[in-house]
Amino acid sequence: MGKLQGKTAVITGGASGIGAATAQLFAKEGAKLVLVDLNEEKGQAFASELPDALFIKADITDEAQVQNVYAQATEKYGQIDIVFNNAGIGKVTPTHELSYDEWRKTVNVDLDGVFLVAREAIRAFQKNGGGVIVNTASMYGWVGSPGSAAYNAAKGGVVNLTRSLGLEYADQNIRVNALCPGFIDTPIIPEESKDILKEMTPMKRLGQSEEMAKAVLFLASDDSSFMTGSSLVVDGGYTAQ
Ligand SMILES: NC(=O)c1ccc[n+]([C@@H]2O[C@H](COP(=O)([O-])OP(=O)(O)OC[C@H]3O[C@@H](n4cnc5c(N)ncnc54)[C@H](O)[C@@H]3O)[C@@H](O)[C@H]2O)c1
């Protein structure tokens, strides 16, 4: 029997990269899936290849759209057990050239959106008697780097949001943990940066989305049943330096 047999999981950013690889692994482990993404074409096509998946086009920064995701998911599957709160954006811009609009857009998706998705998850889990949230932060939630002030500030926020929610709901059977990836080979990483990022990583390669999916499965399943408020760093050794 699969580790997620009979469970329903919502995955934001489920059309691409780490979210899509996690959807594939969760499906293999028996989960029913609700994939949420802005990219409707990619998301619909991908969902149709999975055994039991609903795709919903939604923007995680829009409160009403996020609420609608949970309403639709509950209507189709009855109950949501797992939320992989993973959609995000990132771009390198020197801070002295960073417009306030770009700062706000990054923090809006990478922190505000994560809050909205997590809050609605908690509201749904309180009705169910429990559930699991896995937030995607980053190794840059733990350490700094030049040229990514907004992203790094938002991801640091996700790490501490995760601690705070983990504590706040620890006695309500709601676990909240974060995945902190290093450099992973997904469309978020520009082709021309890949060689430099490999060189910066002690293992001298990029991580694969499938390697992230295995860590997410650990955090989402009963294998991590005594973990909450934690962040799991999976970065090829980057933050150990
Ligand atoms: N790839 C890496 O090196 C790396 C490293 C650390 C953290 N992360 C984080 O992993 C997560 C997944 O990224 P990925 O690498 O798979 O990139 P990706 O670009 O392949 O996937 C991100 C997905 O999120 C969706 N998305 C973006 N904004 C959205 C919004 N407002 N509402 C709904 N969906 C939205 C995109 O359409 C895309 O499909 C992100 O939070 C990212 O910050 C990635």
The ligand as an ORCA input file, in Angstrom:
! r2SCAN-3c Opt
* xyz 0 1
  N      14.746     25.441     -8.375
  C      15.474     25.891     -7.373
  O      16.701     25.985     -7.459
  C      14.821     26.267     -6.063
  C      15.630     26.455     -4.938
  C      15.054     26.792     -3.724
  C      13.684     26.964     -3.650
  N      12.919     26.787     -4.751
  C      11.478     27.002     -4.607
  O      10.787     25.878     -5.069
  C       9.462     26.258     -5.427
  C       9.124     25.626     -6.761
  O       9.969     26.184     -7.751
  P      10.534     25.370     -8.995
  O      11.995     25.425     -8.916
  O       9.832     24.090     -9.134
  O      10.144     26.407    -10.173
  P       9.088     26.332    -11.359
  O       9.134     27.690    -11.979
  O       9.362     25.141    -12.207
  O       7.677     26.111    -10.629
  C       7.003     27.135     -9.957
  C       5.530     27.091    -10.356
  O       4.825     28.043     -9.544
  C       3.842     28.658    -10.358
  N       3.479     29.957     -9.800
  C       4.265     31.066     -9.735
  N       3.585     32.067     -9.181
  C       2.343     31.590     -8.890
  C       1.192     32.160     -8.304
  N       1.156     33.446     -7.933
  N       0.103     31.378     -8.148
  C       0.101     30.080     -8.544
  N       1.178     29.494     -9.112
  C       2.280     30.245     -9.281
  C       4.500     28.762    -11.725
  O       3.539     28.939    -12.764
  C       5.284     27.464    -11.818
  O       4.529     26.454    -12.463
  C       9.445     27.785     -5.408
  O       8.853     28.227     -4.203
  C      10.917     28.141     -5.431
  O      11.191     29.388     -4.846
  C      13.442     26.438     -5.963
*
